[in-house]
Amino acid sequence: MLEDPAVALTILVLSLFVGVEVISKVPPLLHTPLMSGSNAISGITIVGALIAVSTEHRDLGTLFGFLAIVFAMINVVGGFMVTDRMLGMFKQREK
C-alpha cells in the first residue's frame, strides 16, 4: 500500500494537518506536560535511528539515521530542560 509515493505523500500531508490541528487545540497550561510526554516518542526515534545507522549499508539511510539521532537528542534534552524549569517554578523559595 505505501509503496506508491503518492499515497505515502498524501498520508504525510494529512498527518501534518491533523497534528497542527490537535496541537493548536491544547491549552497553554498543558504544553509543558505534553512536551515531557513527547520525550518518550523521541526516545523511540533514537532507538530506530540507532538501528538504521548500525546496518552494514553505507548510504543515504545512514545519513538520515544520524540526523534523526541528532534531532531527537536535541528534542529530548530540550524537553527535559523545559520540564526542569517548570518544576522549578513550583519549588518553595528560600528566604
PyMOL CGO cylinders between C-alpha atoms (Angstrom):
from pymol import cmd
from pymol.cgo import CYLINDER

trace = [
    CYLINDER, 0.00, 0.00, 0.00, 2.72, 2.51, 0.95, 0.3, 1, 1, 1, 1, 1, 1,
    CYLINDER, 2.72, 2.51, 0.95, 4.92, 1.53, -1.97, 0.3, 1, 1, 1, 1, 1, 1,
    CYLINDER, 4.92, 1.53, -1.97, 3.17, 4.16, -4.07, 0.3, 1, 1, 1, 1, 1, 1,
    CYLINDER, 3.17, 4.16, -4.07, 4.93, 7.52, -3.39, 0.3, 1, 1, 1, 1, 1, 1,
    CYLINDER, 4.93, 7.52, -3.39, 1.70, 9.46, -3.94, 0.3, 1, 1, 1, 1, 1, 1,
    CYLINDER, 1.70, 9.46, -3.94, -0.06, 7.51, -1.18, 0.3, 1, 1, 1, 1, 1, 1,
    CYLINDER, -0.06, 7.51, -1.18, 2.86, 8.00, 1.22, 0.3, 1, 1, 1, 1, 1, 1,
    CYLINDER, 2.86, 8.00, 1.22, 2.99, 11.73, 0.45, 0.3, 1, 1, 1, 1, 1, 1,
    CYLINDER, 2.99, 11.73, 0.45, -0.77, 12.06, 0.93, 0.3, 1, 1, 1, 1, 1, 1,
    CYLINDER, -0.77, 12.06, 0.93, -0.57, 10.33, 4.32, 0.3, 1, 1, 1, 1, 1, 1,
    CYLINDER, -0.57, 10.33, 4.32, 2.33, 12.60, 5.36, 0.3, 1, 1, 1, 1, 1, 1,
    CYLINDER, 2.33, 12.60, 5.36, 0.48, 15.79, 4.39, 0.3, 1, 1, 1, 1, 1, 1,
    CYLINDER, 0.48, 15.79, 4.39, -2.75, 14.69, 6.07, 0.3, 1, 1, 1, 1, 1, 1,
    CYLINDER, -2.75, 14.69, 6.07, -0.90, 13.73, 9.26, 0.3, 1, 1, 1, 1, 1, 1,
    CYLINDER, -0.90, 13.73, 9.26, 0.80, 17.14, 9.31, 0.3, 1, 1, 1, 1, 1, 1,
    CYLINDER, 0.80, 17.14, 9.31, -2.57, 18.91, 9.08, 0.3, 1, 1, 1, 1, 1, 1,
    CYLINDER, -2.57, 18.91, 9.08, -4.10, 16.71, 11.78, 0.3, 1, 1, 1, 1, 1, 1,
    CYLINDER, -4.10, 16.71, 11.78, -1.07, 17.23, 14.05, 0.3, 1, 1, 1, 1, 1, 1,
    CYLINDER, -1.07, 17.23, 14.05, -1.25, 21.00, 13.73, 0.3, 1, 1, 1, 1, 1, 1,
    CYLINDER, -1.25, 21.00, 13.73, -4.99, 20.99, 14.45, 0.3, 1, 1, 1, 1, 1, 1,
    CYLINDER, -4.99, 20.99, 14.45, -4.62, 18.76, 17.51, 0.3, 1, 1, 1, 1, 1, 1,
    CYLINDER, -4.62, 18.76, 17.51, -1.69, 20.71, 18.99, 0.3, 1, 1, 1, 1, 1, 1,
    CYLINDER, -1.69, 20.71, 18.99, -3.34, 24.08, 18.37, 0.3, 1, 1, 1, 1, 1, 1,
    CYLINDER, -3.34, 24.08, 18.37, -6.34, 22.98, 20.47, 0.3, 1, 1, 1, 1, 1, 1,
    CYLINDER, -6.34, 22.98, 20.47, -4.19, 22.17, 23.54, 0.3, 1, 1, 1, 1, 1, 1,
    CYLINDER, -4.19, 22.17, 23.54, -4.46, 24.85, 26.26, 0.3, 1, 1, 1, 1, 1, 1,
    CYLINDER, -4.46, 24.85, 26.26, -1.18, 26.63, 27.09, 0.3, 1, 1, 1, 1, 1, 1,
    CYLINDER, -1.18, 26.63, 27.09, -1.26, 25.15, 30.61, 0.3, 1, 1, 1, 1, 1, 1,
    CYLINDER, -1.26, 25.15, 30.61, -0.81, 21.65, 29.16, 0.3, 1, 1, 1, 1, 1, 1,
    CYLINDER, -0.81, 21.65, 29.16, 2.00, 22.39, 26.69, 0.3, 1, 1, 1, 1, 1, 1,
    CYLINDER, 2.00, 22.39, 26.69, 4.82, 21.59, 29.13, 0.3, 1, 1, 1, 1, 1, 1,
    CYLINDER, 4.82, 21.59, 29.13, 3.44, 18.19, 30.23, 0.3, 1, 1, 1, 1, 1, 1,
    CYLINDER, 3.44, 18.19, 30.23, 2.80, 17.44, 26.57, 0.3, 1, 1, 1, 1, 1, 1,
    CYLINDER, 2.80, 17.44, 26.57, 6.45, 18.27, 25.84, 0.3, 1, 1, 1, 1, 1, 1,
    CYLINDER, 6.45, 18.27, 25.84, 7.51, 15.86, 28.58, 0.3, 1, 1, 1, 1, 1, 1,
    CYLINDER, 7.51, 15.86, 28.58, 5.40, 13.13, 27.03, 0.3, 1, 1, 1, 1, 1, 1,
    CYLINDER, 5.40, 13.13, 27.03, 6.96, 13.71, 23.64, 0.3, 1, 1, 1, 1, 1, 1,
    CYLINDER, 6.96, 13.71, 23.64, 10.34, 12.80, 25.11, 0.3, 1, 1, 1, 1, 1, 1,
    CYLINDER, 10.34, 12.80, 25.11, 9.23, 9.15, 25.11, 0.3, 1, 1, 1, 1, 1, 1,
    CYLINDER, 9.23, 9.15, 25.11, 8.42, 9.39, 21.41, 0.3, 1, 1, 1, 1, 1, 1,
    CYLINDER, 8.42, 9.39, 21.41, 11.83, 10.91, 20.75, 0.3, 1, 1, 1, 1, 1, 1,
    CYLINDER, 11.83, 10.91, 20.75, 13.41, 8.06, 22.67, 0.3, 1, 1, 1, 1, 1, 1,
    CYLINDER, 13.41, 8.06, 22.67, 11.74, 5.62, 20.31, 0.3, 1, 1, 1, 1, 1, 1,
    CYLINDER, 11.74, 5.62, 20.31, 13.05, 7.68, 17.39, 0.3, 1, 1, 1, 1, 1, 1,
    CYLINDER, 13.05, 7.68, 17.39, 16.57, 7.43, 18.80, 0.3, 1, 1, 1, 1, 1, 1,
    CYLINDER, 16.57, 7.43, 18.80, 16.35, 3.64, 19.07, 0.3, 1, 1, 1, 1, 1, 1,
    CYLINDER, 16.35, 3.64, 19.07, 15.06, 3.35, 15.50, 0.3, 1, 1, 1, 1, 1, 1,
    CYLINDER, 15.06, 3.35, 15.50, 17.75, 5.69, 14.21, 0.3, 1, 1, 1, 1, 1, 1,
    CYLINDER, 17.75, 5.69, 14.21, 20.46, 3.71, 16.01, 0.3, 1, 1, 1, 1, 1, 1,
    CYLINDER, 20.46, 3.71, 16.01, 19.21, 0.57, 14.29, 0.3, 1, 1, 1, 1, 1, 1,
    CYLINDER, 19.21, 0.57, 14.29, 19.26, 2.37, 10.93, 0.3, 1, 1, 1, 1, 1, 1,
    CYLINDER, 19.26, 2.37, 10.93, 22.79, 3.64, 11.46, 0.3, 1, 1, 1, 1, 1, 1,
    CYLINDER, 22.79, 3.64, 11.46, 24.11, 0.26, 12.60, 0.3, 1, 1, 1, 1, 1, 1,
    CYLINDER, 24.11, 0.26, 12.60, 23.25, -1.52, 9.35, 0.3, 1, 1, 1, 1, 1, 1,
    CYLINDER, 23.25, -1.52, 9.35, 26.04, -2.58, 7.04, 0.3, 1, 1, 1, 1, 1, 1,
    CYLINDER, 26.04, -2.58, 7.04, 24.77, -0.44, 4.20, 0.3, 1, 1, 1, 1, 1, 1,
    CYLINDER, 24.77, -0.44, 4.20, 26.60, 2.88, 3.94, 0.3, 1, 1, 1, 1, 1, 1,
    CYLINDER, 26.60, 2.88, 3.94, 24.20, 5.07, 2.02, 0.3, 1, 1, 1, 1, 1, 1,
    CYLINDER, 24.20, 5.07, 2.02, 21.62, 7.79, 2.44, 0.3, 1, 1, 1, 1, 1, 1,
    CYLINDER, 21.62, 7.79, 2.44, 19.88, 5.77, 5.17, 0.3, 1, 1, 1, 1, 1, 1,
    CYLINDER, 19.88, 5.77, 5.17, 22.93, 6.07, 7.39, 0.3, 1, 1, 1, 1, 1, 1,
    CYLINDER, 22.93, 6.07, 7.39, 22.98, 9.83, 6.92, 0.3, 1, 1, 1, 1, 1, 1,
    CYLINDER, 22.98, 9.83, 6.92, 19.27, 10.13, 7.71, 0.3, 1, 1, 1, 1, 1, 1,
    CYLINDER, 19.27, 10.13, 7.71, 19.70, 7.86, 10.72, 0.3, 1, 1, 1, 1, 1, 1,
    CYLINDER, 19.70, 7.86, 10.72, 22.49, 10.05, 12.05, 0.3, 1, 1, 1, 1, 1, 1,
    CYLINDER, 22.49, 10.05, 12.05, 20.41, 13.21, 11.52, 0.3, 1, 1, 1, 1, 1, 1,
    CYLINDER, 20.41, 13.21, 11.52, 17.47, 11.55, 13.27, 0.3, 1, 1, 1, 1, 1, 1,
    CYLINDER, 17.47, 11.55, 13.27, 19.68, 10.80, 16.27, 0.3, 1, 1, 1, 1, 1, 1,
    CYLINDER, 19.68, 10.80, 16.27, 20.92, 14.39, 16.42, 0.3, 1, 1, 1, 1, 1, 1,
    CYLINDER, 20.92, 14.39, 16.42, 17.48, 15.99, 16.14, 0.3, 1, 1, 1, 1, 1, 1,
    CYLINDER, 17.48, 15.99, 16.14, 15.83, 13.54, 18.54, 0.3, 1, 1, 1, 1, 1, 1,
    CYLINDER, 15.83, 13.54, 18.54, 18.55, 14.14, 21.13, 0.3, 1, 1, 1, 1, 1, 1,
    CYLINDER, 18.55, 14.14, 21.13, 18.03, 17.90, 20.81, 0.3, 1, 1, 1, 1, 1, 1,
    CYLINDER, 18.03, 17.90, 20.81, 14.31, 17.32, 21.38, 0.3, 1, 1, 1, 1, 1, 1,
    CYLINDER, 14.31, 17.32, 21.38, 14.88, 15.07, 24.41, 0.3, 1, 1, 1, 1, 1, 1,
    CYLINDER, 14.88, 15.07, 24.41, 17.38, 17.41, 26.08, 0.3, 1, 1, 1, 1, 1, 1,
    CYLINDER, 17.38, 17.41, 26.08, 15.20, 20.45, 25.37, 0.3, 1, 1, 1, 1, 1, 1,
    CYLINDER, 15.20, 20.45, 25.37, 12.16, 18.67, 26.76, 0.3, 1, 1, 1, 1, 1, 1,
    CYLINDER, 12.16, 18.67, 26.76, 13.94, 17.79, 29.97, 0.3, 1, 1, 1, 1, 1, 1,
    CYLINDER, 13.94, 17.79, 29.97, 15.21, 21.37, 30.31, 0.3, 1, 1, 1, 1, 1, 1,
    CYLINDER, 15.21, 21.37, 30.31, 11.67, 22.74, 29.91, 0.3, 1, 1, 1, 1, 1, 1,
    CYLINDER, 11.67, 22.74, 29.91, 10.31, 20.20, 32.40, 0.3, 1, 1, 1, 1, 1, 1,
    CYLINDER, 10.31, 20.20, 32.40, 13.03, 21.04, 34.93, 0.3, 1, 1, 1, 1, 1, 1,
    CYLINDER, 13.03, 21.04, 34.93, 12.29, 24.73, 34.57, 0.3, 1, 1, 1, 1, 1, 1,
    CYLINDER, 12.29, 24.73, 34.57, 8.57, 24.09, 35.00, 0.3, 1, 1, 1, 1, 1, 1,
    CYLINDER, 8.57, 24.09, 35.00, 9.13, 22.02, 38.14, 0.3, 1, 1, 1, 1, 1, 1,
    CYLINDER, 9.13, 22.02, 38.14, 11.45, 24.74, 39.47, 0.3, 1, 1, 1, 1, 1, 1,
    CYLINDER, 11.45, 24.74, 39.47, 8.53, 27.17, 39.37, 0.3, 1, 1, 1, 1, 1, 1,
    CYLINDER, 8.53, 27.17, 39.37, 6.70, 25.06, 41.96, 0.3, 1, 1, 1, 1, 1, 1,
    CYLINDER, 6.70, 25.06, 41.96, 9.56, 24.76, 44.46, 0.3, 1, 1, 1, 1, 1, 1,
    CYLINDER, 9.56, 24.76, 44.46, 9.42, 26.73, 47.71, 0.3, 1, 1, 1, 1, 1, 1,
    CYLINDER, 9.42, 26.73, 47.71, 11.51, 29.87, 47.53, 0.3, 1, 1, 1, 1, 1, 1,
    CYLINDER, 11.51, 29.87, 47.53, 14.17, 30.19, 50.22, 0.3, 1, 1, 1, 1, 1, 1,
    CYLINDER, 14.17, 30.19, 50.22, 14.22, 33.42, 52.20, 0.3, 1, 1, 1, 1, 1, 1,
]
cmd.load_cgo(trace, "trace")
